């Protein structure tokens, strides 16, 4: 795996972890009736999921570029 792909995988994981924390906070605030704060955390979670998806896509592209160039060099 290329260094760039590994970095994107790590960033994707970090954003998923942040999203999970925001979802837990949203659930906690929703249960206590603090809907505005719950909505804020839900919105933040969506932002982190968007960034996680971006990094996962970039990691996949990096894999294809890295392995595609190896395949071409090997005559595949």
N, C-alpha and C positions, 0 to 999 in steps of 0.2 A: 504494500500500500504506500502510496506517495505521502510525503510529509504534509502536503496541502490537503489531501483527502482526510488524513488523520485529524488535522486541525479542524476541518469542517465537521467531522463526526463528533469531536469533543464539544464544539460550540453548539451543535444540535442537541446533544445530551444536556448541556447546561441550560439551554432554553426550555427544554422539556421539564427539567427539574424546577425551574422558576415558575413555569406554567402550573405545575402540580401544586406548588406552595400557594400560588394565588387562588387556585380552585378551592383548596382547603380553607383558605381565609374567607373566600366568598361564601362557602357553605356555612362556616361558623357565624358569619355576620348575618346571613339570611335567616338562620335558625333563631338568632336573637332579635330579629325584626329590624336590623339596621340595613335596610335595603339599598340605600345610596352607597354605603361602603361596600356592600356585597357586589353591587354593579361595577364599582370602580375596580375591584379585584378581578371580576370576571372579564372586564375589558382588558386589563393588564395581562391576564392569562392568554387571551386571544392574540395579543401582540407578541408574546413570547412564542406561541405556537406558530405564528407566521414566520418569525425569525428561525425557528427550529426547522420548519419546512424548507426555507431558503437554504440553510446550511446543509440539510440532507440532500437537496437537489445538487448543490455545488459539489458535495462529496461524490455523488454518483457520476457527475460529469468528469470529475477528476479521475475517478476509476476508469472510466471509458477512455479518456485521453491517454492515461498512463498505460493501460493494457492494450489499447488499440495501437499505440506506437510500438509496443513490444511485438505484437502480432505481425505488423507490417515489416518490422526489421527481421523477423524470423521467416518471412516469406509466406505467412498464413493469410 
